[in-house]
Amino acid sequence: MRSNARILGIETSCDETAAAIVDAAGTVHSSIISSQLDIHRVYGGVVPELASREHLRNIVPVVRQALNGAGSAYADVAAVAVTVGPGLAGALLVGITYAKGVAFAAGIPLIGVNHLDGHIHAVLLDAITRIEDDRISRTRPDRKWRAHAPLSGRKKARSIGICAIDCWRVQGRRNRGGL
């Protein structure tokens, strides 16, 4: 993959439709998120069928906004990455189908991303630095990282909030996480 290659990332595993444009150096050129919080609030949690329908409504405009925000077009995209699970089956289906269509039409690679791995890497992005080694590329799976900085407050709060919501639901309690 060329060093200035741009990757379109798509995420639809639950109740947010998201798309981002990232280059091979790790620079995020745009990131668009469409939340469904207001839709699911009245039910006290995510309703899978409603989530899937909202993803269908949102996927095209969210991806277009991400491309426009990065000053990119589909022709500039070298690969498409998409969440393939775990998540809500119908919600995942929307993102995967759209990503497959883009990748097929453009003749570019499709990269499946595990949702849990994505959470882990998102938290680590603020706290990692690449060990300097000219032989290691950011696009190679054998890259080496080390922690050097504390997590930002925003990412800590989001991670803690997601964990709390999941714990309350497992315990059968009404969601106290803001829904």
Contacts in CASP RR format, 6 or more apart in sequence:
PFRMAT RR
TARGET T0000
AUTHOR 0000-0000-0000
METHOD contacts of the structure
MODEL  1
MRSNARILGIETSCDETAAAIVDAAGTVHSSIISSQLDIHRVYGGVVPEL
ASREHLRNIVPVVRQALNGAGSAYADVAAVAVTVGPGLAGALLVGITYAK
GVAFAAGIPLIGVNHLDGHIHAVLLDAITRIEDDRISRTRPDRKWRAHAP
LSGRKKARSIGICAIDCWRVQGRRNRGGL
1 24 0 8 1.000
1 78 0 8 1.000
1 79 0 8 1.000
1 139 0 8 1.000
2 24 0 8 1.000
2 78 0 8 1.000
3 24 0 8 1.000
3 25 0 8 1.000
4 23 0 8 1.000
4 24 0 8 1.000
5 23 0 8 1.000
5 24 0 8 1.000
5 78 0 8 1.000
5 79 0 8 1.000
6 21 0 8 1.000
6 22 0 8 1.000
6 23 0 8 1.000
6 29 0 8 1.000
6 70 0 8 1.000
6 72 0 8 1.000
6 76 0 8 1.000
6 77 0 8 1.000
6 78 0 8 1.000
7 21 0 8 1.000
7 22 0 8 1.000
7 23 0 8 1.000
7 24 0 8 1.000
7 77 0 8 1.000
7 78 0 8 1.000
7 79 0 8 1.000
7 80 0 8 1.000
7 81 0 8 1.000
7 111 0 8 1.000
8 19 0 8 1.000
8 20 0 8 1.000
8 21 0 8 1.000
8 63 0 8 1.000
8 66 0 8 1.000
8 67 0 8 1.000
8 77 0 8 1.000
8 79 0 8 1.000
8 80 0 8 1.000
8 81 0 8 1.000
8 99 0 8 1.000
8 102 0 8 1.000
9 19 0 8 1.000
9 20 0 8 1.000
9 21 0 8 1.000
9 22 0 8 1.000
9 66 0 8 1.000
9 80 0 8 1.000
9 81 0 8 1.000
9 82 0 8 1.000
9 99 0 8 1.000
10 18 0 8 1.000
10 19 0 8 1.000
10 59 0 8 1.000
10 63 0 8 1.000
10 80 0 8 1.000
10 81 0 8 1.000
10 82 0 8 1.000
10 83 0 8 1.000
10 95 0 8 1.000
10 98 0 8 1.000
10 99 0 8 1.000
11 17 0 8 1.000
11 18 0 8 1.000
11 19 0 8 1.000
11 82 0 8 1.000
11 83 0 8 1.000
11 95 0 8 1.000
11 115 0 8 1.000
12 18 0 8 1.000
12 55 0 8 1.000
12 59 0 8 1.000
12 83 0 8 1.000
12 91 0 8 1.000
12 92 0 8 1.000
12 94 0 8 1.000
12 95 0 8 1.000
13 83 0 8 1.000
13 85 0 8 1.000
13 86 0 8 1.000
13 87 0 8 1.000
13 88 0 8 1.000
13 91 0 8 1.000
13 92 0 8 1.000
13 115 0 8 1.000
14 46 0 8 1.000
14 51 0 8 1.000
14 87 0 8 1.000
14 88 0 8 1.000
14 91 0 8 1.000
15 35 0 8 1.000
15 36 0 8 1.000
15 37 0 8 1.000
15 39 0 8 1.000
15 40 0 8 1.000
15 46 0 8 1.000
15 51 0 8 1.000
15 54 0 8 1.000
15 91 0 8 1.000
16 33 0 8 1.000
16 34 0 8 1.000
16 35 0 8 1.000
16 36 0 8 1.000
17 33 0 8 1.000
17 34 0 8 1.000
17 36 0 8 1.000
17 54 0 8 1.000
17 55 0 8 1.000
17 58 0 8 1.000
17 59 0 8 1.000
17 62 0 8 1.000
18 31 0 8 1.000
18 32 0 8 1.000
18 33 0 8 1.000
18 34 0 8 1.000
18 62 0 8 1.000
19 31 0 8 1.000
19 32 0 8 1.000
19 59 0 8 1.000
19 62 0 8 1.000
19 63 0 8 1.000
19 65 0 8 1.000
19 66 0 8 1.000
20 28 0 8 1.000
20 29 0 8 1.000
20 30 0 8 1.000
20 31 0 8 1.000
20 32 0 8 1.000
20 66 0 8 1.000
21 28 0 8 1.000
21 29 0 8 1.000
21 30 0 8 1.000
21 31 0 8 1.000
21 66 0 8 1.000
21 67 0 8 1.000
21 69 0 8 1.000
21 70 0 8 1.000
21 72 0 8 1.000
21 77 0 8 1.000
22 28 0 8 1.000
22 29 0 8 1.000
23 29 0 8 1.000
24 138 0 8 1.000
24 139 0 8 1.000
25 138 0 8 1.000
26 138 0 8 1.000
29 69 0 8 1.000
29 70 0 8 1.000
29 71 0 8 1.000
29 72 0 8 1.000
30 65 0 8 1.000
30 66 0 8 1.000
30 67 0 8 1.000
30 68 0 8 1.000
30 69 0 8 1.000
30 70 0 8 1.000
30 71 0 8 1.000
31 66 0 8 1.000
32 62 0 8 1.000
32 63 0 8 1.000
32 65 0 8 1.000
32 66 0 8 1.000
32 69 0 8 1.000
33 62 0 8 1.000
34 54 0 8 1.000
34 58 0 8 1.000
34 61 0 8 1.000
34 62 0 8 1.000
36 46 0 8 1.000
36 50 0 8 1.000
36 51 0 8 1.000
36 54 0 8 1.000
37 179 0 8 1.000
39 50 0 8 1.000
39 54 0 8 1.000
40 46 0 8 1.000
40 47 0 8 1.000
40 50 0 8 1.000
40 51 0 8 1.000
40 179 0 8 1.000
41 178 0 8 1.000
41 179 0 8 1.000
44 174 0 8 1.000
44 175 0 8 1.000
44 179 0 8 1.000
45 169 0 8 1.000
45 175 0 8 1.000
45 179 0 8 1.000
46 88 0 8 1.000
48 88 0 8 1.000
48 89 0 8 1.000
48 90 0 8 1.000
48 91 0 8 1.000
51 88 0 8 1.000
51 90 0 8 1.000
51 91 0 8 1.000
52 88 0 8 1.000
52 90 0 8 1.000
52 91 0 8 1.000
52 93 0 8 1.000
52 94 0 8 1.000
55 90 0 8 1.000
55 91 0 8 1.000
55 94 0 8 1.000
55 95 0 8 1.000
56 94 0 8 1.000
59 94 0 8 1.000
59 95 0 8 1.000
59 98 0 8 1.000
60 98 0 8 1.000
63 98 0 8 1.000
63 102 0 8 1.000
67 73 0 8 1.000
67 74 0 8 1.000
67 77 0 8 1.000
74 102 0 8 1.000
74 105 0 8 1.000
74 106 0 8 1.000
75 106 0 8 1.000
77 102 0 8 1.000
77 106 0 8 1.000
77 108 0 8 1.000
78 108 0 8 1.000
78 109 0 8 1.000
79 103 0 8 1.000
79 108 0 8 1.000
79 109 0 8 1.000
79 110 0 8 1.000
79 111 0 8 1.000
80 99 0 8 1.000
80 102 0 8 1.000
80 103 0 8 1.000
80 106 0 8 1.000
80 108 0 8 1.000
80 109 0 8 1.000
80 110 0 8 1.000
80 111 0 8 1.000
81 99 0 8 1.000
81 110 0 8 1.000
81 111 0 8 1.000
81 112 0 8 1.000
81 113 0 8 1.000
82 95 0 8 1.000
82 96 0 8 1.000
82 98 0 8 1.000
82 99 0 8 1.000
82 100 0 8 1.000
82 110 0 8 1.000
82 111 0 8 1.000
82 112 0 8 1.000
82 113 0 8 1.000
83 92 0 8 1.000
83 95 0 8 1.000
83 96 0 8 1.000
83 112 0 8 1.000
83 113 0 8 1.000
83 114 0 8 1.000
83 115 0 8 1.000
83 118 0 8 1.000
84 92 0 8 1.000
84 96 0 8 1.000
84 112 0 8 1.000
84 113 0 8 1.000
84 114 0 8 1.000
84 115 0 8 1.000
85 92 0 8 1.000
85 114 0 8 1.000
85 115 0 8 1.000
86 114 0 8 1.000
86 115 0 8 1.000
86 116 0 8 1.000
87 115 0 8 1.000
99 110 0 8 1.000
100 110 0 8 1.000
102 108 0 8 1.000
103 109 0 8 1.000
103 110 0 8 1.000
104 110 0 8 1.000
119 159 0 8 1.000
119 162 0 8 1.000
122 155 0 8 1.000
123 151 0 8 1.000
123 155 0 8 1.000
123 159 0 8 1.000
124 145 0 8 1.000
124 147 0 8 1.000
126 149 0 8 1.000
126 151 0 8 1.000
126 152 0 8 1.000
126 155 0 8 1.000
127 147 0 8 1.000
127 148 0 8 1.000
127 149 0 8 1.000
127 150 0 8 1.000
127 151 0 8 1.000
128 145 0 8 1.000
128 146 0 8 1.000
128 147 0 8 1.000
128 148 0 8 1.000
129 145 0 8 1.000
129 146 0 8 1.000
129 148 0 8 1.000
129 149 0 8 1.000
130 136 0 8 1.000
130 138 0 8 1.000
130 143 0 8 1.000
130 144 0 8 1.000
130 145 0 8 1.000
131 144 0 8 1.000
131 145 0 8 1.000
131 146 0 8 1.000
133 144 0 8 1.000
136 142 0 8 1.000
136 143 0 8 1.000
136 144 0 8 1.000
137 143 0 8 1.000
151 159 0 8 1.000
161 177 0 8 1.000
164 176 0 8 1.000
164 177 0 8 1.000
165 175 0 8 1.000
165 177 0 8 1.000
165 179 0 8 1.000
168 174 0 8 1.000
168 175 0 8 1.000
168 176 0 8 1.000
168 177 0 8 1.000
169 175 0 8 1.000
END
